[in-house]
Amino acid sequence: MERRSFLRAVTAGTGAVAFAGTLWQGAATADTAAAAGDGPYGPLQAPDANGVALPAGFTSRVVARSTRSVGGIIWHGAPDGGACFADGAGWIYVSNSELPLIGGVSALRFAADGSIAGARRILSGTNLNCAGGATPWNTWLSCEEIFRGRVFETDPYGNKSAVSRKAMGRFKHEAAACDPDRKVVYLTEDEEDGCFYRFTPNTWGDLSAGRLDVLCDGAGGAVEWRQVPNPDAPLTQTRDQVDAARHFDGGEGCYYAAGVCYFTTKGDNRVWAYNAAANTLGVVYGGGASLGTVDNITGRAGGDLYVAEDGGNEEINIITPDGTVAPVMRLDGHGDSEITGPAFSPDGTRLYFSSQRGTSGDKTGKDGVTFEVRGPFRR
């Protein structure tokens, strides 16, 4: 099966149902599904004054720096996962802080013209908040990447207090992605033998109670879900409670669109695609020099995926529906950092992301930088 044909099937969502389980199983063991090529925006130009290399027609600016004032608050250290939310004629970008003990989330508010209109803390006093995910009801799920970590549901608008959602499991959480079609939330786990989970709330829109399942290998190349007996167990890890659970090497970013949940695993440098309608699993990207150490992931309605690197060339790469992998951004001088929190503004014209440790690479995250890139992004 040709790489480009496979990727078109994956990104078509429910269109991939027609593929037999054996084909998906074969794709999951292939070395690559997508390959390096010429991206839709053209080659990267020389780095600009902010050290950001972009295609022609794109521009960058710095919107926040760790330990410095922005919008009336001090921007947090070690910025990580993020998302954008509509706010009247403007929008809000939320960003996790992957710092121990003080972690939390900050929200940066933009006016309609893109100027910074304010900022606030929406979660404080938590631990190593790494990635997370936005919900259809406009809350941000902030995940702790620690032993028995929690998921916190936060309010980007600052009207409600953050709430711990223990029913979603106590493990080394990484990212979350909501599937409004099936009314479930997918969750990744950052362990060398981590799992891929699905949380089904008793009531959609209320994450206080529900059922946690873990992905397991099924018959004929398909997969199946089995319930985790005790998501809040103090001693037995969730990933060890179901013998048939499928394990992944370092779960990272997670993104849902059109019937498919995409997630990344850094240990084997893969981008996976779980087709929820067909209940099958495949690989969109299976490693290679073009995209190294995959991490956070987001996408656009047209099928383009955007994958950030933790290390590598410090890039964000696009994976197009026709199977092309190409850089759309590279940071110069940030070699000891990682790219985090890619998220598009509601109108799709601006891409936000951070360099977690900046040019110094200081592991305290005090030199983190949050950027905005504007340009003719494909919808």
Secondary structure by P-SEA (a helix, b strand, c coil): ccaaaaaaaaacccccccccaaaaaaaaaccccccccccccccccccccccbbbcccbbbbbccccccccccccccccccccccccccccbbbbbbbcccccbbbbbbbbcccccccccccccccccccccccccccbbbbbbbcccbbbbbbbbcccccccccccccccccccbbbbcccccbbbbbbcccbbbbbbbbbcccccccbbbbbbbbbbccccccccccccccccccccccccccccccccccbbbbcccbbbbbbccccbbbbbcccccbbbbcccccccccccccccccccbbbbbbbcccccbbbbbcccbbbbbccccccccccccccccccccccbbbbbccccccccccccbbbbbcccccccc
